[in-house]
Amino acid sequence: MSDVGERRIVQVAGRLDDALATRAAAELLSLDAGGVEPIELHVDSRDGTLEAAFMLMDTLDGLRAPVHAWCRGETGGPAVGVVAVAAHRTAAPHARFRLAQPAVRFSGSPDQVAALTRQHRDLLVRFQARLARATGRPVDDIADDMRRGRYLDAGEARDYGLIDAVGGTPGGGR
């Protein structure tokens, strides 16, 4: 987290797991408590867990300050949902997006694995519905693109509805 002059920045870089989501959520909440000026969320996360993505998505939903997501590098898997629900969404010209289902591994008894599989499937369906609302695309299209592991460049991500603009600078608006 940094508070450089008027810029209030939170970084989400690397695999979006519970530890990264917890840290980023705490930083977002702390900045939000300090005022309603926009917060920049810099994202470079190729993969992660649905649980971690929902933690951040729910945090963004509860903030008073608008969040400006700035994507650089590759944003993929569940991190795409975090970006899609931000108030303002911009990507660097060479940023890439990957719509993909997160890889999961379960262990335990057959009944435990079946229960975890159902739970994960339900969470994935909720994630796809949330992404559909944020992009204006049909849920079935989102699900198909995630199954195929579809890649998008920044312009395609804008056309898809994942981001609002390509280029510019973080926090520089659209």
N, C-alpha and C positions, 0 to 999 in steps of 0.2 A: 504494500500500500504506500502511496506517496501522495502528498498534498503540496504540489509545487505551485506556488502562487495560487492561481484560481483553479488549476487542474487537479482533480481528485481522481487518482488512478488505482485500479485493482488489476493485478495480473493473474490470468488463468493460463498457465503454460505447463505442458506435459500431460500425462494421463490424468483424466478427470476421475479421481477416486474420492473416497470419503474424506481423507485428510485434506486434499486440495480444496474440495467443495466447502468443508467446514471452515478452513482458513479464509477463503474468498468470501463466504457468507458473513463471517465475523467482520471482515474489513468493510464490506458493503454496508452492513448495519451500523458500524461505527461512523463511517462517512455520512450516512443518511442522518444519524443523530446530530451531526454537526451542521446541518442545513440542507436546503432543498436545491442547491446548485447541482448541475449535472455531474454525474459520476461516469468516468470512462472505465469500461471493462475491456481490457486488451486480451484477446483470446488467440491461443496457438495450441490447440489440443486435438490430437488425432483420434483419440478414443477415450473410453471411460465406461462408467457404470450408469445404468438408468437411475439408480437410487441417488447417486451424486448429482446427476443432472437435475432431477426433481428437487433436490435440496436447494440448488441455486435458482431454479425457475420459480420456486415458491418464495424464495427470498426476494427476487426481483419483483414479484407480484405485490409484495408487502411494503416496498420502499415508497417514500414520498418523493424523493429525488428521481428525476429521469435518468435512465442508464443508457449511455451511448456505447454500444458494442463496436469494437474495432478489431477486425479479423486480419491476421497476418499469417503467413505460412499455410498450414493445413488445419482446417477445422473439420472434425469428423465424428461419426457415431453420435453419442448422446450430447456432446458439446454443441452440435448443430442446434439442438432445441434451446439451449441457453441463449445462444445468439438470436434465434428467431423470436424470442419473447421480449427482447430488449426494446425500449422505446424508440431508439434510433440505431440503425445497423449499417455499418460501412465496412468495406473490405479493401485491403491494399490491392492494386491492380493485378498482382501475381498470386494472390491468395487462391487456395483451392478448397473445395468442400467435398466431403464424402458422406453420402447418405448410406448408412450401413447399420445393420443390427449388431449390437455389441456381442462379443464372444463371451460365453459364460461356461463355467465348469461347476458341476455339482457333485458332491460325494455324500455317501450315507446309504441307508437301506433303500431298497426299491421304492418303498412308500414315501420316504423322505425326498428322494430324487423326483418322484412324480409330483409331490406337493410343491417343491421348489420350482419345477418346470412350469406348473400351472401359474404360480405366483409371478414368475418372470414373464410369461406370455401375457398375463393380465396387465402388468406394468408396461410392456411393450405396446399393447393396444392403446392404453391411455396416453403413452408418449406420442404415438402416431396421430392420435386424435388431436392432441395439443399442437403438434407441428402442423397439422392440416388447418387448424383455426388460425395459427399465426401466419401461414403462407397463402391461405385462400384456396388451397388445392384439395381435391377429394382425398379422403383417407385411403382409399384403395390405391391411388397413384403413389402416395407417400409409402405405403406398405410395399408395393411392387418395387419402387426405387430402392428402398432399404434392403429388400431381399437380394436384389441384383448388385448392390454395392456401387451405386451410381456416383460418378465423379462429376463435379461442376467447376468450371472456372468462375472467376468473380462475376463476369457479365452474365453467365448462365445462372448463377446463384441469385443475382438481382432479378432476372426474368422469372425465376422459379418462385420468388417471394421470400427467400431466406434473408436477404439484405435489402436495404433501400438504395444504396449508392456504392459506386466503385471509385476509389481514389480519394483525393482530399487528404486531410491529415487527421489524426486522432483528435477528437474534440472540436474539430474545425467545422462541424456541421455537414450538411449535405450539399 
